[in-house]
Amino acid sequence: MPKTKNYKKLALCVLLDAVGYISFVVPGIGEFSDIIWAPASAYIMTKLYKGQQGKIAAGISFLEEAMPGLDIIPTFTLMWFYTYVFSTNSSENKQLKSKKSLI
């Protein structure tokens, strides 16, 4: 996946996390918005990240939005970093180790 597409996905993730923060910003709609946003965020997470990782992230996202006080966790952004920063580096490290073992 090209890096520009990854950064567009990061911008989308930051935006989606900001939507989750609305319950803190706008008084009176907090818990009502969480009831609607929790399943919506889980569904969006499964569409953004496929496979087992997406399903696990969706479950975490749902719990984070449904539980009072946990809305401050940027679940979408953390998943982006996990997918494109930490996982990529670990696979590159494995490739480097396998090349070194061949030498």
C-alpha positions as CSV (number, residue, x, y, z in Angstrom):
1,M,0.0,0.0,0.0
2,P,1.5,3.4,-0.9
3,K,2.5,5.7,1.9
4,T,0.2,8.5,0.8
5,K,-2.8,6.1,1.1
6,N,-1.6,5.2,4.6
7,Y,-1.5,8.8,5.6
8,K,-5.0,9.4,4.3
9,K,-6.1,6.5,6.4
10,L,-4.3,8.1,9.4
11,A,-6.2,11.3,8.8
12,L,-9.4,9.4,8.7
13,C,-8.5,7.6,11.9
14,V,-7.8,10.9,13.7
15,L,-11.1,12.2,12.5
16,L,-13.0,9.1,13.7
17,D,-11.3,9.4,17.1
18,A,-12.4,13.1,17.2
19,V,-16.0,12.0,16.6
20,G,-15.6,9.7,19.7
21,Y,-14.5,12.7,21.8
22,I,-17.8,14.6,21.1
23,S,-19.3,13.2,24.3
24,F,-16.7,15.1,26.3
25,V,-17.1,18.4,24.3
26,V,-20.8,18.8,24.0
27,P,-22.6,18.5,27.4
28,G,-25.9,16.7,27.4
29,I,-25.3,14.3,24.5
30,G,-22.5,12.3,26.1
31,E,-24.0,9.0,27.0
32,F,-26.6,9.1,24.2
33,S,-23.9,9.6,21.6
34,D,-21.9,6.7,23.0
35,I,-24.9,4.4,22.6
36,I,-25.0,5.2,18.9
37,W,-21.3,5.6,18.4
38,A,-20.0,2.4,20.1
39,P,-21.5,-0.1,17.5
40,A,-20.9,2.3,14.6
41,S,-17.2,2.6,15.6
42,A,-16.9,-1.2,15.8
43,Y,-18.4,-1.6,12.4
44,I,-16.2,1.1,10.8
45,M,-13.1,-0.5,12.4
46,T,-13.9,-3.9,10.7
47,K,-14.2,-2.1,7.4
48,L,-10.9,-0.2,7.8
49,Y,-8.9,-3.2,9.1
50,K,-9.7,-6.6,7.6
51,G,-9.2,-10.0,9.2
52,Q,-8.6,-11.1,12.7
53,Q,-6.9,-7.8,13.7
54,G,-9.9,-5.8,12.5
55,K,-12.3,-8.0,14.5
56,I,-10.2,-7.7,17.7
57,A,-9.8,-3.9,17.2
58,A,-13.6,-3.6,16.6
59,G,-14.3,-5.4,19.9
60,I,-11.8,-3.1,21.7
61,S,-13.3,0.0,20.0
62,F,-16.8,-1.0,21.0
63,L,-15.9,-1.6,24.7
64,E,-13.9,1.7,24.8
65,E,-16.8,3.7,23.5
66,A,-19.4,1.9,25.5
67,M,-17.6,2.2,28.9
68,P,-18.0,5.6,30.5
69,G,-14.8,7.6,30.8
70,L,-12.7,5.6,28.3
71,D,-13.6,7.8,25.3
72,I,-10.2,9.5,25.6
73,I,-8.4,6.5,24.1
74,P,-7.7,7.1,20.4
75,T,-8.5,3.5,19.3
76,F,-8.5,4.2,15.5
77,T,-5.2,6.0,15.6
78,L,-3.6,3.4,17.8
79,M,-4.7,0.7,15.4
80,W,-3.2,2.6,12.5
81,F,0.1,2.8,14.3
82,Y,0.0,-0.9,15.2
83,T,-0.8,-1.8,11.6
84,Y,1.5,0.5,9.6
85,V,4.4,1.3,12.1
86,F,4.9,-1.5,14.5
87,S,3.9,-4.5,12.4
88,T,5.8,-3.2,9.3
89,N,8.9,-2.8,11.3
90,S,8.7,-6.3,12.8
91,S,8.2,-7.9,9.4
92,E,11.2,-5.9,8.0
93,N,13.3,-7.0,11.0
94,K,12.3,-10.7,10.3
95,Q,13.4,-10.3,6.6
96,L,16.7,-8.7,7.7
97,K,17.4,-11.5,10.1
98,S,16.6,-14.2,7.5
99,K,19.0,-12.5,5.0
100,K,21.7,-12.3,7.7
101,S,21.3,-16.0,8.4
102,L,21.8,-16.8,4.7
103,I,25.2,-14.9,4.7
